[in-house]
């Protein structure tokens, strides 16, 4: 499942955008907006209807519905293959650079000092200067890609611990019980309102992510105080605020980041460039596990692990969220540096 999903998310976006006239920037932007809308709408169904089916019927029904939906998508994709454009543009710069690594570079072939080691590929007559510049452009995207890793780490941590907090909070509103799995719906509601022309908004996204972490820390502090001072249970809707900020953050970054990587990347590297946003999400998941381990190791030296208890009423999620807020602020400064340099 992971292999198939990774392939779809990495290739489908660039493949769809390649079908359009690249000189029509408005059409390309509209495609990214609708692609983002479709993803959000699918997630909306997952966090509402599919959660209801899983809790009130059985998991087999969920799998059957998913199988039918995937089968229909595959049918549409294959049926439309006759009218799709096909592009095959392999890159040679890395191989040529490696094979000519010991060859001295001629002065007239290198006029760009960014990633100058790649200019050695110009010794190979099969590699053009434009191909080398395209490779340099792609490498220039990597620091911006790295800035998205910390943001995705915060997203993973917030979704994980928020659902766990929801189990020990008041789920009901006027007799209606809200499944904790549906809490992820709130950022999606905000996402659906974000259909507009993307711009350079990634920095704003990182700032909002920091505010989301700060809000999560304050809510956790309030919930701990409520648990200690009284027997009442805090409403689950207190968790909505952090999700709203996170949803706005995702609205600013996901669609904009996908289009940014696609538009800035060389033609022959657009597929791998759009996959960078998905790779940042994967690396954010791994980083979140590392941060939890490091946090428990460091806090355990002072007597008690912040996240080492099964009862979240006694865990120090407030302090952990504060650390994430600080780390993301540092990540914001790192992004500003590389964005100006880019």
C-alpha positions as CSV (number, residue, x, y, z in Angstrom):
1,X,0.0,0.0,0.0
2,X,2.8,2.4,0.9
3,X,4.6,1.7,-2.3
4,X,1.5,2.2,-4.5
5,X,0.4,5.3,-2.6
6,X,3.9,6.8,-2.9
7,X,4.0,6.2,-6.6
8,X,0.6,7.8,-7.2
9,X,1.2,10.9,-5.1
10,X,4.7,11.4,-6.6
11,X,3.8,11.0,-10.3
12,X,0.1,11.9,-10.6
13,X,0.4,15.6,-10.0
14,X,3.2,16.2,-12.4
15,X,1.6,13.9,-15.0
16,X,-1.7,15.9,-14.8
17,X,0.0,19.3,-15.0
18,X,2.1,18.1,-18.0
19,X,-1.2,17.7,-20.0
20,X,-1.7,21.5,-20.0
21,X,-0.3,24.3,-22.0
22,X,2.6,25.5,-19.8
23,X,2.4,29.0,-21.3
24,X,-1.1,29.3,-19.7
25,X,-0.1,29.9,-16.1
26,X,-3.8,30.5,-15.1
27,X,-4.8,27.0,-16.3
28,X,-1.8,25.4,-14.5
29,X,-2.8,27.2,-11.3
30,X,-6.4,26.2,-11.7
31,X,-5.3,22.6,-12.0
32,X,-3.3,22.7,-8.8
33,X,-6.2,24.3,-7.0
34,X,-8.7,21.6,-8.2
35,X,-6.2,18.9,-7.4
36,X,-5.9,20.2,-3.9
37,X,-9.7,20.5,-3.6
38,X,-10.1,16.9,-4.7
39,X,-7.6,15.7,-2.1
40,X,-9.4,17.7,0.6
41,X,-12.8,16.4,-0.5
42,X,-11.6,12.8,-0.5
43,X,-10.2,13.3,3.0
44,X,-13.5,15.0,4.1
45,X,-15.4,11.8,3.1
46,X,-12.8,9.6,4.9
47,X,-13.0,11.5,8.2
48,X,-16.8,11.6,8.2
49,X,-18.6,8.9,6.2
50,X,-15.9,6.3,6.4
51,X,-15.4,6.8,10.1
52,X,-19.2,6.4,10.6
53,X,-19.2,3.2,8.6
54,X,-16.3,1.8,10.6
55,X,-17.9,2.6,13.9
56,X,-21.5,1.6,13.1
57,X,-21.1,-1.2,10.6
58,X,-17.8,-3.0,10.2
59,X,-14.3,-2.6,8.8
60,X,-15.0,-5.0,5.9
61,X,-17.4,-2.4,4.5
62,X,-14.7,0.3,4.6
63,X,-12.3,-1.9,2.7
64,X,-15.0,-2.9,0.1
65,X,-15.9,0.8,-0.5
66,X,-12.2,1.7,-0.9
67,X,-11.7,-1.2,-3.3
68,X,-14.6,0.0,-5.5
69,X,-13.4,3.6,-5.5
70,X,-9.8,2.6,-6.4
71,X,-11.1,0.3,-9.2
72,X,-13.2,3.1,-10.6
73,X,-10.2,5.5,-10.5
74,X,-8.0,2.9,-12.3
75,X,-10.6,2.4,-15.0
76,X,-10.8,6.1,-15.7
77,X,-7.0,6.5,-15.8
78,X,-6.6,3.6,-18.3
79,X,-9.6,4.7,-20.4
80,X,-8.1,8.2,-20.8
81,X,-4.6,6.9,-21.7
82,X,-5.4,7.3,-25.5
83,X,-5.6,11.1,-25.2
84,X,-2.8,11.8,-22.8
85,X,0.6,13.4,-23.6
86,X,3.6,11.2,-23.0
87,X,7.0,12.8,-22.2
88,X,10.2,10.9,-21.7
89,X,13.1,13.2,-20.8
90,X,15.9,11.4,-18.9
91,X,18.6,13.5,-17.3
92,X,22.3,12.8,-17.8
93,X,24.0,15.5,-15.7
94,X,24.7,13.4,-12.6
95,X,26.2,10.5,-14.6
96,X,28.3,12.7,-16.8
97,X,29.5,14.7,-13.8
98,X,30.6,11.4,-12.0
99,X,32.4,10.1,-15.1
100,X,34.3,13.3,-15.6
101,X,35.0,14.1,-12.0
102,X,38.8,14.0,-12.6
103,X,38.8,16.2,-15.7
104,X,39.8,19.9,-15.3
105,X,37.0,22.3,-16.2
106,X,37.5,24.9,-19.0
107,X,37.0,28.5,-17.9
108,X,34.7,29.4,-20.7
109,X,32.3,26.6,-19.8
110,X,31.6,27.7,-16.2
111,X,30.1,31.1,-15.5
112,X,27.8,30.2,-12.6
113,X,29.5,29.6,-9.2
114,X,26.5,27.9,-7.6
115,X,27.1,24.2,-7.3
116,X,30.2,24.7,-9.5
117,X,31.2,21.0,-9.1
118,X,28.4,20.1,-11.6
119,X,30.1,22.1,-14.3
120,X,32.4,19.2,-14.8
121,X,29.6,17.6,-16.7
122,X,30.1,20.1,-19.4
123,X,33.3,18.3,-20.4
124,X,31.0,15.6,-21.8
125,X,29.7,16.9,-25.2
126,X,26.5,15.0,-24.7
127,X,25.5,17.3,-21.8
128,X,24.4,20.9,-22.6
129,X,24.8,23.9,-20.4
130,X,21.1,24.2,-20.0
131,X,20.9,20.7,-18.5
132,X,23.6,21.6,-16.0
133,X,21.7,24.7,-15.0
134,X,18.5,22.7,-14.6
135,X,20.3,20.4,-12.2
136,X,21.6,23.4,-10.2
137,X,18.0,24.7,-10.1
138,X,16.7,21.5,-8.7
139,X,19.5,21.4,-6.0
140,X,18.5,24.9,-5.1
141,X,15.0,23.7,-4.2
142,X,16.4,21.2,-1.6
143,X,16.9,23.6,1.3
144,X,13.3,24.9,0.8
145,X,12.1,21.3,0.8
146,X,14.0,20.7,4.0
147,X,12.1,23.5,5.6
148,X,8.9,21.6,5.1
149,X,10.1,18.6,7.1
150,X,9.8,20.3,10.5
151,X,6.3,21.6,9.6
152,X,5.1,18.1,8.7
153,X,6.7,16.8,11.9
154,X,4.5,19.3,13.9
155,X,1.5,18.2,11.9
156,X,2.1,14.5,12.7
157,X,2.6,15.2,16.4
158,X,-0.5,17.4,16.7
159,X,-2.7,14.8,14.9
160,X,-1.4,12.0,17.0
161,X,-1.6,13.5,20.5
162,X,-4.8,15.5,19.8
163,X,-6.7,12.3,19.0
164,X,-5.3,10.7,22.2
165,X,-6.4,13.8,24.2
166,X,-9.8,13.6,22.7
167,X,-10.4,10.2,24.3
168,X,-10.1,11.8,27.8
169,X,-12.3,14.8,27.0
170,X,-16.0,15.4,26.6
171,X,-17.0,14.2,23.2
172,X,-20.6,15.3,23.2
173,X,-22.4,18.5,22.1
174,X,-26.2,18.6,22.8
175,X,-26.3,14.8,23.0
176,X,-24.4,14.2,19.7
177,X,-21.2,12.2,20.1
178,X,-18.2,13.3,17.9
179,X,-15.7,10.5,17.0
180,X,-12.2,11.7,17.9
181,X,-11.0,10.4,14.5
182,X,-13.2,13.2,12.9
183,X,-11.2,15.9,14.6
184,X,-9.0,16.0,11.5
185,X,-12.0,17.3,9.7
186,X,-11.6,20.8,11.0
187,X,-8.3,21.7,9.1
188,X,-9.9,20.1,6.0
189,X,-12.9,22.5,6.3
190,X,-10.5,25.4,6.1
191,X,-8.6,23.8,3.2
192,X,-11.7,23.7,1.1
193,X,-11.9,27.5,1.3
194,X,-8.4,27.9,0.0
195,X,-9.1,27.8,-3.7
196,X,-7.3,30.9,-4.9
197,X,-4.1,31.7,-6.8
198,X,-1.1,30.5,-4.8
199,X,1.8,32.8,-4.1
200,X,4.9,32.8,-1.9
201,X,3.1,31.8,1.2
202,X,5.2,29.0,2.6
203,X,6.8,31.4,5.2
204,X,3.3,32.4,6.4
205,X,2.5,28.7,6.7
206,X,5.6,28.1,9.0
207,X,4.6,31.0,11.2
208,X,1.0,29.7,11.5
209,X,2.4,26.3,12.4
210,X,4.3,27.8,15.3
211,X,1.1,29.6,16.5
212,X,-0.7,26.3,16.2
213,X,1.9,24.6,18.5
214,X,1.7,27.5,20.9
215,X,-2.1,27.2,21.0
216,X,-1.8,23.5,21.6
217,X,0.5,24.1,24.5
218,X,-2.0,26.6,26.1
219,X,-4.9,24.2,25.6
220,X,-3.0,21.4,27.2
221,X,-2.1,23.6,30.1
222,X,-5.8,24.6,30.5
223,X,-6.9,20.9,30.3
224,X,-4.4,19.8,33.0
225,X,-5.5,22.6,35.3
226,X,-9.1,21.7,34.8
227,X,-8.4,18.1,35.6
228,X,-6.6,18.9,38.8
229,X,-9.0,21.6,40.1
230,X,-12.3,19.9,39.4
231,X,-14.0,16.7,38.3
232,X,-15.4,18.3,35.1
233,X,-14.0,17.3,31.7
234,X,-13.0,19.9,29.2
235,X,-14.9,19.9,26.0
236,X,-13.3,18.4,22.9
237,X,-14.0,21.6,21.0
238,X,-11.1,23.3,22.8
239,X,-8.9,21.3,20.4
240,X,-10.5,22.9,17.4
241,X,-8.5,26.1,17.7
242,X,-5.1,24.4,17.2
243,X,-6.6,22.5,14.3
244,X,-8.0,25.7,12.7
245,X,-4.6,27.2,12.7
246,X,-3.1,24.1,11.4
247,X,-5.7,23.9,8.6
248,X,-5.0,27.5,7.5
249,X,-1.3,26.6,7.6
250,X,-1.9,23.6,5.3
251,X,-4.0,25.7,3.1
252,X,-1.2,28.1,2.5
253,X,1.5,25.5,2.1
254,X,0.3,22.4,0.4
255,X,-1.2,23.8,-2.8
256,X,1.4,26.6,-3.0
257,X,4.3,24.3,-2.3
258,X,3.2,21.8,-5.0
259,X,2.9,24.5,-7.6
260,X,6.1,26.2,-6.5
261,X,8.1,23.0,-6.9
262,X,6.4,22.2,-10.3
263,X,6.9,25.7,-11.7
264,X,10.5,26.2,-10.5
265,X,11.8,22.8,-11.4
266,X,13.2,22.0,-14.9
267,X,10.9,20.3,-17.3
268,X,12.7,16.9,-17.1
269,X,12.6,17.0,-13.3
270,X,9.1,18.1,-12.5
271,X,7.9,14.7,-11.4
272,X,10.6,14.2,-8.8
273,X,10.3,17.9,-7.8
274,X,6.5,17.6,-7.0
275,X,7.4,14.4,-5.1
276,X,9.5,16.5,-2.7
277,X,6.4,17.7,-0.8
278,X,5.3,14.1,-0.2
279,X,8.9,13.2,0.8
280,X,8.9,16.0,3.3
281,X,5.7,14.5,4.9
282,X,7.4,11.1,5.1
283,X,10.5,12.6,6.6
284,X,8.4,14.6,9.0
285,X,6.9,11.3,10.3
286,X,10.4,9.8,10.9
287,X,11.6,13.1,12.6
288,X,8.6,13.1,14.9
289,X,9.6,9.6,16.2
290,X,13.1,10.8,16.7
291,X,12.0,13.9,18.6
292,X,9.8,11.9,20.9
293,X,12.7,9.5,21.7
294,X,15.1,12.4,22.3
295,X,12.6,14.3,24.4
296,X,11.9,11.3,26.7
297,X,15.6,10.6,27.0
298,X,16.5,14.2,27.9
299,X,13.5,14.8,30.3
300,X,14.0,11.3,31.9
301,X,17.4,12.5,33.1
302,X,15.6,15.1,35.3
303,X,13.3,12.6,36.9
304,X,10.3,12.1,34.7
305,X,9.7,11.6,31.0
306,X,7.4,14.2,29.4
307,X,5.7,11.7,27.1
308,X,6.5,8.4,28.9
309,X,3.1,8.0,30.7
310,X,0.1,6.3,29.4
311,X,-2.2,8.8,31.2
312,X,-2.0,12.1,29.2
313,X,-3.4,13.9,32.3
314,X,0.1,13.6,33.8
315,X,2.2,13.9,30.6
316,X,3.9,17.2,29.9
317,X,2.5,17.7,26.4
318,X,2.5,21.5,27.1
319,X,6.2,21.6,27.4
320,X,6.7,19.3,24.4
321,X,4.5,21.5,22.3
322,X,6.5,24.5,23.4
323,X,9.7,22.8,22.2
324,X,8.0,22.1,18.9
325,X,7.0,25.8,18.6
326,X,10.6,26.9,19.2
327,X,12.0,24.4,16.7
328,X,9.5,25.6,14.1
329,X,10.4,29.2,14.7
330,X,14.0,28.3,14.1
331,X,12.9,26.5,11.0
332,X,11.1,29.7,9.8
333,X,14.3,31.7,10.1
334,X,16.1,29.0,8.2
335,X,13.5,29.1,5.4
336,X,13.7,32.9,5.2
337,X,17.5,32.7,4.8
338,X,17.3,30.1,1.9
339,X,14.3,31.8,0.3
340,X,16.2,35.1,0.0
341,X,19.2,33.3,-1.3
342,X,17.2,31.4,-3.8
